[in-house]
Amino acid sequence: AQKVTQAQTEISVVEKEDVTLDCVYETRDTTYYLFWYKQPPSGELVFLIRRNSFDEQNEISGRYSWNFQKSTSSFNFTITASQVVDSAVYFCALSLGGSARQLTFGSGTQLTVLP
Amino acid sequence: DGGITQSPKYLFRKEGQNVTLSCEQNLNHDAMYWYRQDPGQGLRLIYYSQIVNDFQKGDIAEGYSVSREKKESFPLTVTSAQKNPTAFYLCASSTGTGVYNEQFFGPGTRLTVL
């Protein structure tokens, strides 16, 4: 069975600080996809990134960057120069290859960016 | 504008009553999903549907029912058999059910049982 662990329940930072959200996953499959979603106070989940298990390149998109390391089964998310608008709950999720069709979500990290 | 709509945003129900949550999408997506979110927890899959007139149980289907008569619509009924229905319900859709297809989510319905 697959599992996603987000050990950080809540994080508070002051605006302009960098912050890293941790995600550790468990699966025996060799083909899988990892996702990050953002859930602002409005409740709607917003897709941020998808990464497949064969692509370990780090990715940067503006102030966001992701560090995928298969050796430690981690897919961490860093926000550089955080802003108040980054305040949200962030979810890491795992989807398996083959016939699997569902996302397994972590419990989420509540990020609060203080002005 | 393409997207997913869920109604109502807030819903109150008395114990023992069935209630139906609406989900409509105009993205022309084949697959649709229902998730439940409880405080401090991630999303858990209730049901999903790959095509019209077909749907499959997820991890926590007991006490819920769905239908998929139209591609655009995937309503969820919370029955009186659901022991703890108070939660936030999210509907999602994707172009297919392949693992590479990211899911797009609606704004959610918050259900409270009085």
Interface residues (C-beta under 8 A of the other chain):
Chain A: V4 T9 T31 Y32 Y33 F35 Y37 S42 G43 E44 L45 V46 F47 R50 N52 F91 A93 S95 L96 G97 A100 R101 Q102 L103 T104 F105 G106 S107 G108
Chain B: A31 Y33 G40 Q41 G42 L43 R44 L45 Y48 Q50 Q56 G58 D59 F88 L90 A92 T97 G98 V99 Y100 E102 Q103 F104 F105 G106 P107 G108 R110
